[in-house]
Amino acid sequence: MNGKRSLAHRISFFLSGGRTTSIKPFVLHKCDNPLCCNPSHLYSGDHRDNMDDMRERGRGRGPLGEDNHKAKLTNLDVLCIRKLYDEKEMTCRAIAKAFYISNQMVSFIGLRRNWTHI
C-alpha cells in the first residue's frame, strides 16, 4: 500500500473507508482474531485501547512473582536478597546457595532486572 508493506487487516480497514490518526494509529480487532480482515470487525484505537483490549481478553502476561506457580522465591525472599546484595554482606554465590538459586539470578534481582514489580 503506497509502496510499503502492510498487514492485510490494515489494508482491508483502509479500503473500506476506515482511517487512523496520529491519536489513534492502531487498527484493532473486535473479534479477537488476528487473521480476520472483515472491515466490520476492525476499528481504530490508540496504544491504551490495544493494551486494555489485551487485558480484557486475558492475553496479558501471566501472574508475576510469587503468584506464578513456577516461582522459587517469595516477595520477602526477593527483598532479603536485595538487602544482602546492596549491603554487600554476602557474595552472590553465598546468597545463591542460601536461596537455592543461580548466581546470575541473584545479580538480576540485585540489579532490579528481575522481580521488577516489587
N, C-alpha and C positions, 0 to 999 in steps of 0.2 A: 504494500500500500504506500503510495507516494515514494516509490523506490526503496522502501525499507521493509524488512521482515516484520511481520506482526502476527500475533496469535489469532486463530480463527474466530474465537468468540468476540474479540475486539473488532475485527473486520465486519462480522455479522451485525454487531451493535451499531457501527458507523453507517453501514449500508442501509439499515432500517431507519435511519434518521436520528439515532442517538448521538449525543455529544458529551464529551468530557470537558472539564475546565481545569484551570490551574488549581482551583479549590477542591474539585472532585475529579482527580485524574484517573481513578481506577474504574474498571468495568467488572462488576461483581455479579455472582450468580444467585438468583432466588432459589433455584432448585438444588443447590449444593452438588452439582455435577460439573466438574471442571471441563469435561469434554463437550458439554452442551453448547450449541450455537443458536438456540432458539431465541430470537430477539426479545420475545415476551418474557423470557426468564432472566434477562440481563438489565442491569441498572448501573448508573454511575455513582461513585462514592469516594470518600477520602480514606486515608490510612486507618483512621479510628473506626470508620464504618467496617472496614475489612477485618480489623482485629476483633471488634465486637461480634461480628458475624462468626468468626472462627471460634471464639469462646462459647457463644450460644449453641453452636453445633457440636461442641465437645472435641474440637480439633486442636486445642492448645496443648501446651506442654503438660505432662503428667504431674503427679504430686512431687513437690520438692522436699529435700531434706529428709528428716526422719519419717515423714508421711509416705515416702517412697518405700515400697516393700523390699527393695534391694539395699536399702541404706544399712551400713555397718555402724554408723555413728548416730548419736543423738545430738540435738541442738546444744545441749550442755557440754557434750564431748568437744564439739567444734569450738565453743567459747573457751574451754580449757586449753585446747591445742593452740589457739591463737594467743592466749595469755603466755603460755610457755614459750612459744615461738618468738613473740615480741620481746619478752624479758630475757631471752637467750639463757634461760635456766638449764635447758637440756638441749642436746644436739637433735637434729631432725631424726637421726637414726634411733636415738633413745625414745623420742616421742612416738615414732612409728612403731617401735617394738611394744611400747606400753599400751597402744591403742589397736594393735594388730592391723595396721595399715602400712602402705608403702611410704618410703622417704619422700617420693615425689608428691604423694597426696598431702603429706604434712606441709611441704613447701607451698603447694597450691592453696591450701586452706590458710596458711600463714600470710601469704601474699594476697589473699582475698580473691583468688581466681575461681575457687570452688566454694560452694555454700554461700554464695553472694547475697542470698535473701536474708541472711542473719546479720 
